[in-house]
Amino acid sequence: MGYWVNTTYINHGNVSEVADTLVAICRGEGMKPVSSPAPRARLVVEPMQYDSALHNDLWGVAIFPGAASWTVVQTAPLELLAECAPGAARMRLAELCRRLSVSAFQLHVYDSTGMILAEVSKDGEVLTSGFNAQSQALDQFDWHGERLSKDTFEAQFRLHPFQDLVANAELGDDKAHAIANRLGAQNSAFCDNLVSVDTLISCKPFTAPGGVTVYFRWRGPSRQRFSPCASWAEYRAAIKNET
């Protein structure tokens, strides 16, 4: 099993303001902020890990301070901020940047080798680079409505001044660690998917200094395709019955 990470770095130094803006965005989609659910044991196949935001009734977000003027975000579902709200042309992160008038970027590493970097300007414009060979999408150059390109097959910074930081890193693991150490600073240990797939999904206490967690619950009829499953066989049966 390789290394996986879906981490967002926002060029804003106030965790509370980032959290408040995320709450407003999620409220606009019918997701109501709720108290943290009771801690539970995670199962083998969790919809908050393996399905999209719009196929989940519960979202979890961890927001914590990184280096000076940077805030880090981990989510469950894993690509919550990379996905688009219903009817939106751009990812949720673009709307967050536009409202805060700051830039941000997301690093997505898939099984150590595949890597996509999404950079967002303070005006909400998105630049993507990299490629995910693991993708099961029919159009492998489509990524949450953004177009990947053969010309930018290797993930590279074009909006933020961090290309030198990752220039000598060969694998996605190395790039992720270099960025986490620089921008996660004192909280670099929290800049990986363990926060998403363990802390948030299991609703455990979040221990990053200065960090907060926010949970959101869908207010309409359930839109989940399956409940947490104890095995992949149980998951396949659930999906078969659902379809």
C-alpha positions as CSV (number, residue, x, y, z in Angstrom):
1,M,0.0,0.0,0.0
2,G,1.5,3.3,-1.1
3,Y,1.2,6.8,0.4
4,W,-2.0,8.8,-0.1
5,V,-2.6,12.4,0.9
6,N,-5.2,15.1,0.1
7,T,-4.1,18.2,2.0
8,T,-5.1,21.8,1.4
9,Y,-2.8,24.8,2.3
10,I,-4.5,28.2,2.5
11,N,-2.5,31.4,2.6
12,H,-4.4,32.8,5.5
13,G,-3.3,32.9,9.1
14,N,-6.6,32.9,11.0
15,V,-8.0,29.5,11.6
16,S,-11.3,30.9,12.9
17,E,-11.9,33.0,9.8
18,V,-11.2,30.0,7.5
19,A,-13.6,27.9,9.6
20,D,-16.3,30.5,9.6
21,T,-16.1,30.9,5.8
22,L,-16.2,27.1,5.3
23,V,-19.3,26.9,7.5
24,A,-21.0,29.6,5.4
25,I,-20.1,27.7,2.2
26,C,-21.4,24.4,3.5
27,R,-24.6,25.9,4.9
28,G,-25.3,27.2,1.4
29,E,-25.3,23.6,0.2
30,G,-27.7,22.4,2.8
31,M,-25.0,21.0,5.2
32,K,-25.8,22.0,8.8
33,P,-23.0,22.4,11.3
34,V,-23.4,19.8,14.1
35,S,-21.6,18.7,17.2
36,S,-19.0,16.1,16.7
37,P,-20.6,12.6,16.6
38,A,-19.7,10.1,19.2
39,P,-16.3,8.4,18.6
40,R,-16.6,5.0,16.8
41,A,-14.5,2.3,15.3
42,R,-13.9,2.8,11.6
43,L,-14.8,-0.1,9.3
44,V,-13.0,-1.4,6.2
45,V,-15.0,0.6,3.6
46,E,-16.1,4.0,4.7
47,P,-18.2,6.3,2.4
48,M,-16.3,9.3,3.9
49,Q,-13.1,7.8,2.5
50,Y,-14.2,6.1,-0.7
51,D,-17.2,8.1,-2.0
52,S,-17.7,11.7,-3.0
53,A,-19.0,14.5,-0.9
54,L,-22.4,14.5,-2.6
55,H,-22.8,10.8,-1.7
56,N,-22.3,11.5,2.0
57,D,-24.7,12.7,4.6
58,L,-21.8,13.6,7.0
59,W,-18.8,15.8,6.3
60,G,-15.8,16.3,8.6
61,V,-13.2,19.1,8.4
62,A,-10.1,19.6,10.4
63,I,-8.6,23.1,10.3
64,F,-5.3,24.0,12.0
65,P,-2.5,26.5,11.9
66,G,0.7,25.9,9.9
67,A,3.6,28.2,9.2
68,A,3.1,31.9,9.6
69,S,0.2,33.1,7.5
70,W,-0.8,29.5,6.5
71,T,-3.7,27.4,7.5
72,V,-4.0,23.7,6.7
73,V,-7.2,21.7,6.1
74,Q,-7.9,18.0,6.0
75,T,-11.3,16.7,5.1
76,A,-13.5,13.6,5.0
77,P,-14.6,13.0,2.3
78,L,-11.0,13.3,1.2
79,E,-11.5,15.6,-1.8
80,L,-14.3,17.6,-0.4
81,L,-12.7,21.0,-1.3
82,A,-11.6,19.8,-4.7
83,E,-15.1,18.8,-5.8
84,C,-17.7,21.2,-7.0
85,A,-20.9,22.1,-5.3
86,P,-24.1,21.3,-7.3
87,G,-24.4,23.8,-10.2
88,A,-20.9,25.3,-9.5
89,A,-18.3,25.6,-12.3
90,R,-15.3,25.5,-10.0
91,M,-14.2,23.5,-6.9
92,R,-15.3,24.5,-3.4
93,L,-11.7,25.7,-2.7
94,A,-12.1,28.3,-5.4
95,E,-15.2,29.8,-3.7
96,L,-13.3,29.7,-0.3
97,C,-10.4,31.6,-1.8
98,R,-12.7,34.1,-3.5
99,R,-14.5,34.8,-0.3
100,L,-11.3,35.2,1.8
101,S,-9.4,36.9,-1.0
102,V,-6.4,34.6,-0.5
103,S,-4.6,32.0,-2.6
104,A,-4.4,28.3,-1.7
105,F,-3.3,25.0,-3.1
106,Q,-4.1,21.3,-2.7
107,L,-1.7,18.4,-2.9
108,H,-3.1,15.1,-3.9
109,V,-0.8,12.0,-3.9
110,Y,-2.2,8.7,-5.0
111,D,-0.4,5.6,-4.0
112,S,3.0,7.4,-3.8
113,T,3.4,8.0,-7.5
114,G,0.3,9.7,-8.9
115,M,0.2,13.4,-8.0
116,I,-2.1,16.3,-8.8
117,L,-1.4,19.9,-7.6
118,A,-4.3,22.3,-7.7
119,E,-3.4,26.0,-7.2
120,V,-6.1,28.6,-6.7
121,S,-5.7,32.4,-6.9
122,K,-7.4,34.8,-4.6
123,D,-9.9,35.4,-7.4
124,G,-10.8,31.8,-7.5
125,E,-9.0,30.9,-10.7
126,V,-7.6,27.3,-10.7
127,L,-4.3,25.9,-12.2
128,T,-3.9,22.2,-12.2
129,S,-0.9,20.1,-13.0
130,G,0.1,16.4,-12.6
131,F,-1.7,13.2,-13.4
132,N,-3.4,10.3,-11.5
133,A,-2.9,7.0,-13.3
134,Q,-5.1,5.3,-10.6
135,S,-8.1,7.2,-11.8
136,Q,-11.1,5.1,-13.0
137,A,-12.7,8.0,-14.8
138,L,-13.6,7.4,-18.5
139,D,-11.8,10.7,-19.2
140,Q,-8.5,10.6,-17.3
141,F,-7.8,14.2,-18.1
142,D,-10.9,15.4,-16.3
143,W,-10.4,16.0,-12.6
144,H,-13.4,17.4,-10.7
145,G,-14.3,19.6,-13.8
146,E,-10.7,20.8,-14.3
147,R,-8.7,19.8,-17.3
148,L,-5.4,18.1,-16.8
149,S,-2.9,18.3,-19.7
150,K,0.0,16.3,-21.2
151,D,1.9,19.6,-21.1
152,T,1.8,19.7,-17.3
153,F,2.0,15.9,-16.7
154,E,4.4,16.5,-13.8
155,A,2.9,18.4,-10.9
156,Q,4.6,21.7,-10.6
157,F,4.0,25.0,-8.8
158,R,3.2,27.9,-11.1
159,L,1.2,30.2,-8.8
160,H,3.1,29.8,-5.5
161,P,6.9,30.1,-5.0
162,F,7.5,26.5,-3.8
163,Q,8.8,24.7,-6.9
164,D,12.4,24.8,-5.6
165,L,11.1,23.1,-2.4
166,V,10.0,20.0,-4.4
167,A,12.3,20.1,-7.4
168,N,14.6,17.3,-6.2
169,A,11.8,15.1,-4.7
170,E,11.2,12.0,-6.9
171,L,8.0,10.5,-5.4
172,G,4.8,12.1,-4.2
173,D,5.7,11.0,-0.7
174,D,8.9,13.1,-0.8
175,K,7.1,16.2,-2.1
176,A,4.3,15.9,0.4
177,H,6.7,15.6,3.3
178,A,8.8,18.6,2.1
179,I,5.6,20.8,1.8
180,A,4.3,19.6,5.1
181,N,7.5,20.4,6.9
182,R,7.7,23.9,5.4
183,L,4.0,24.9,5.5
184,G,2.7,22.7,8.2
185,A,5.6,23.8,10.5
186,Q,4.8,22.8,14.1
187,N,1.8,20.9,12.9
188,S,3.5,19.0,10.0
189,A,2.6,15.7,11.6
190,F,-1.1,16.4,11.0
191,C,-0.7,17.2,7.2
192,D,-1.6,13.7,6.0
193,N,-4.6,11.5,5.4
194,L,-4.4,9.9,8.9
195,V,-6.4,12.9,10.1
196,S,-9.0,12.3,7.5
197,V,-9.4,8.5,7.5
198,D,-8.9,8.0,11.2
199,T,-9.5,11.2,13.3
200,L,-12.4,12.6,11.3
201,I,-14.1,9.4,10.2
202,S,-13.8,7.9,13.7
203,C,-14.8,11.2,15.2
204,K,-11.8,11.1,17.6
205,P,-10.6,14.2,19.4
206,F,-8.3,16.3,17.2
207,T,-5.0,17.1,19.0
208,A,-3.3,19.6,16.7
209,P,-2.4,22.7,18.7
210,G,-4.7,25.5,17.7
211,G,-6.8,23.2,15.5
212,V,-10.5,22.8,15.3
213,T,-12.9,20.2,13.8
214,V,-16.2,21.0,12.2
215,Y,-18.9,18.4,11.2
216,F,-21.8,19.0,8.8
217,R,-24.9,16.9,8.3
218,W,-27.1,16.9,5.2
219,R,-30.6,18.2,5.9
220,G,-32.4,16.4,3.1
221,P,-33.2,12.8,2.4
222,S,-30.2,10.5,2.7
223,R,-28.0,10.5,-0.4
224,Q,-25.5,7.9,0.7
225,R,-25.1,4.9,-1.6
226,F,-23.9,2.6,1.2
227,S,-23.3,2.6,4.9
228,P,-19.9,1.8,6.4
229,C,-19.0,-1.8,5.5
230,A,-17.0,-4.4,7.4
231,S,-15.6,-5.9,4.2
232,W,-15.2,-5.2,0.5
233,A,-17.7,-8.1,-0.2
234,E,-20.3,-6.4,2.0
235,Y,-19.6,-3.1,0.1
236,R,-20.0,-4.8,-3.4
237,A,-23.3,-6.3,-2.2
238,A,-24.5,-3.0,-1.0
239,I,-23.7,-1.2,-4.2
240,K,-25.3,-4.0,-6.2
241,N,-28.5,-3.7,-4.3
242,E,-28.4,0.1,-4.4
243,T,-28.2,0.1,-8.2
